[in-house]
Amino acid sequence: MQAYVLIQTDTGRAAEVASAIRDLPGVLSTEAVTGPYDVIVFTEAEDVDALGQLVVTRIQPVEGIVRTLTCPVIKI
């Protein structure tokens, strides 16, 4: 399954956070953006449990992250 993870960072840390996440297993791409979120991460995992593990154990602990919102991709 694929998902977008929207990330709010501490002020001025978007590029640093995007770079730190870019090479994590399961991360397909990262982009620093403007708006209510600072970084958007495109991820891929086996299932919802693996996605949760990726977000909780690998992405959220990255220094500078304030909040995440995970948006699973659906096929309609």
Residue pairs with C-beta under 8 A, 6 or more apart in sequence:
1 44
1 45
1 46
1 47
1 48
1 51
1 72
1 73
2 28
2 42
2 43
2 44
2 72
2 73
3 42
3 43
3 44
3 45
3 51
3 70
3 71
3 72
3 73
4 40
4 41
4 42
4 43
4 70
4 71
4 73
5 40
5 41
5 43
5 55
5 59
5 68
5 69
5 70
5 71
6 37
6 39
6 40
6 68
6 69
6 70
6 71
7 17
7 37
7 38
7 39
7 40
7 41
7 59
7 65
7 67
7 68
7 69
8 36
8 37
8 38
8 65
8 66
8 67
8 68
9 16
9 17
9 38
9 39
9 64
9 65
9 66
10 64
10 66
13 38
13 64
14 32
14 33
14 38
14 39
15 32
16 64
17 38
17 39
17 62
17 63
17 64
17 65
18 30
18 31
18 32
18 39
18 41
19 30
20 62
20 63
20 64
21 27
21 30
21 39
21 41
21 59
21 62
22 29
22 30
24 54
24 58
24 59
25 54
25 58
26 43
26 44
26 45
26 50
26 54
26 58
27 41
27 42
27 43
27 54
27 59
28 42
28 43
28 44
29 41
29 42
30 39
30 40
30 41
30 42
31 39
31 40
31 41
32 38
32 39
33 39
33 40
37 69
41 59
43 51
43 54
43 55
45 51
45 53
45 54
48 72
51 70
51 72
55 68
55 70
59 65
59 68
60 68
